[in-house]
Amino acid sequence: MTTQASPDSVKDTQTGVIIVDHGSRRAESNDMLLEVVRRYAAQSHYSIIEPAHMELAEPSIATAFDRCVERGATRVVVMPYFLLPGKHWDQDIPHLVAQAAAKHPGVQHLVTAPFGLHPLMSQVIEARIDHCLRHAAGQAPECDVCEGMGGCTLR
């Protein structure tokens, strides 16, 4: 049975977590997912966490699933790093996850909901808007997304 733990206690070593985005031809976008996963892993109570891209880049969902199982996962949770539900969430990703899971009999899997109407999204939106307005006014550095790209500029 998997240990239920808070971030302050024992790590869950039987649940693998895959954070999956769409995938991009832009290396910067794919690299940002790696940073999302790194930051999440640093504070999570799950010890098996892997990045994946649905398409266009590696690692694929199948590769990430294999890595989770190799690291000891008996259950794999796939979190679509998507804002809203759509075809990728309710068809494409579950299909790709089922294909990956078929190679690992006895390993349970679950695809979570995307962020959607999560109650913290309003705070995230507010924080992003406030930071970008402060940057445009010369009161804050560029945000992590616009860094070096010249974004967040009032025109």
matplotlib code that plots the C-alpha trace (Angstrom):
import matplotlib.pyplot as plt

x = [0.0, 1.3, 2.3, 0.2, 2.5, 2.7, 5.6, 7.1, 7.1, 8.1, 8.3, 5.9, 8.2, 5.5, 3.7, 5.2, 4.2, 4.5, 3.9, 3.1, 2.8, 2.0, 5.6, 7.1, 9.5, 10.9, 13.6, 12.9, 9.3, 10.4, 13.2, 10.6, 8.7, 12.0, 12.1, 8.5, 9.2, 12.5, 10.6, 7.7, 10.1, 11.9, 8.7, 6.7, 6.2, 6.4, 9.9, 9.4, 8.6, 9.3, 8.6, 7.0, 5.8, 2.6, 4.3, 7.0, 9.8, 11.3, 10.8, 7.5, 4.8, 5.9, 9.5, 8.5, 6.1, 9.0, 11.3, 8.7, 8.3, 12.1, 12.4, 9.9, 6.5, 3.5, 1.1, 1.6, -0.3, -0.1, -0.8, -1.5, 0.2, -2.7, -5.1, -8.4, -9.9, -10.0, -9.2, -5.7, -6.9, -9.8, -8.6, -5.0, -3.2, -5.3, -4.7, -0.9, -0.9, -2.9, -0.4, 2.5, 0.8, 0.1, 3.9, 3.7, 0.9, -0.1, 0.9, -2.1, -2.4, -4.5, -4.7, -5.6, -7.7, -5.9, -5.7, -9.1, -11.0, -8.7, -9.3, -5.6, -5.7, -7.2, -4.1, -1.7, -3.4, -3.3, 0.3, 1.3, -0.6, 0.8, 4.4, 4.2, 2.7, 5.5, 8.1, 6.5, 6.8, 10.4, 9.7, 10.5, 12.7, 11.3, 9.2, 10.5, 8.7, 9.6, 13.2, 15.4, 12.4, 11.3, 7.8, 5.7, 6.0, 3.2, 2.6]
y = [0.0, 3.5, 5.7, 8.9, 11.6, 15.4, 17.3, 17.5, 13.7, 10.5, 10.5, 8.4, 6.0, 3.9, 6.6, 7.9, 11.4, 12.4, 16.1, 16.3, 19.2, 19.4, 19.5, 22.1, 22.7, 25.5, 24.2, 27.1, 25.8, 22.2, 23.4, 25.3, 22.0, 20.6, 23.6, 23.1, 19.5, 20.4, 22.9, 20.6, 17.7, 20.0, 20.4, 17.3, 14.3, 12.1, 10.9, 9.6, 12.6, 12.7, 15.2, 14.2, 15.8, 14.6, 15.1, 16.9, 16.4, 13.8, 12.4, 10.9, 9.7, 6.1, 7.0, 8.8, 5.9, 3.4, 5.5, 5.7, 1.9, 1.5, 3.7, 1.5, 3.0, 0.7, 3.5, 6.3, 9.6, 11.7, 15.4, 17.3, 20.7, 22.2, 25.0, 23.7, 20.3, 19.4, 16.6, 16.2, 15.7, 13.4, 11.4, 11.8, 11.7, 8.8, 6.8, 7.4, 6.5, 3.3, 2.3, 2.9, 1.1, -2.0, -2.8, -2.9, -5.3, -4.6, -0.9, 1.3, 4.6, 7.8, 10.9, 13.9, 16.9, 19.9, 23.1, 24.3, 26.2, 25.3, 27.8, 29.0, 30.0, 33.4, 34.0, 32.9, 35.1, 38.1, 37.5, 37.3, 40.5, 42.4, 41.3, 42.1, 45.6, 46.3, 45.2, 47.4, 50.3, 49.5, 48.3, 44.6, 42.4, 40.5, 37.5, 33.9, 33.5, 36.8, 36.9, 38.0, 38.1, 41.7, 40.8, 42.6, 45.9, 48.5, 49.7]
z = [0.0, -0.9, 2.0, 2.2, 3.2, 3.4, 2.0, 5.5, 6.0, 4.4, 0.6, -1.4, -3.3, -5.0, -7.0, -10.1, -11.3, -14.9, -15.7, -19.4, -21.7, -25.4, -26.6, -28.8, -31.6, -29.5, -27.1, -24.7, -24.2, -23.7, -21.3, -19.3, -18.5, -17.2, -14.8, -13.8, -12.9, -11.1, -8.9, -8.3, -7.3, -4.9, -2.8, -3.5, -1.3, -4.4, -5.1, -8.6, -10.9, -14.6, -17.4, -20.7, -23.9, -25.7, -29.0, -30.9, -28.3, -25.9, -23.5, -24.6, -22.3, -22.9, -22.0, -18.8, -17.9, -18.4, -16.2, -13.4, -13.4, -13.5, -10.4, -8.5, -9.3, -8.9, -9.7, -12.2, -12.1, -15.3, -14.7, -18.0, -17.7, -19.5, -18.5, -19.9, -20.8, -24.5, -26.9, -25.7, -22.1, -22.7, -25.7, -26.8, -23.4, -22.0, -25.2, -25.0, -21.2, -21.8, -24.5, -22.2, -19.3, -21.4, -21.2, -17.4, -16.2, -12.6, -12.6, -12.1, -13.9, -13.7, -15.8, -13.6, -14.6, -16.1, -14.0, -15.2, -12.5, -9.6, -6.8, -6.8, -10.5, -9.7, -7.5, -10.2, -12.8, -10.4, -9.5, -13.2, -14.2, -11.2, -11.9, -15.6, -14.9, -12.4, -15.0, -17.7, -15.2, -14.5, -11.0, -11.4, -13.6, -16.5, -15.5, -16.0, -19.3, -20.9, -19.7, -22.6, -25.0, -24.5, -23.4, -20.8, -22.5, -22.6, -26.1]

ax = plt.figure().add_subplot(projection="3d")
ax.plot(x, y, z, "-o")
ax.set_aspect("equal")
plt.show()
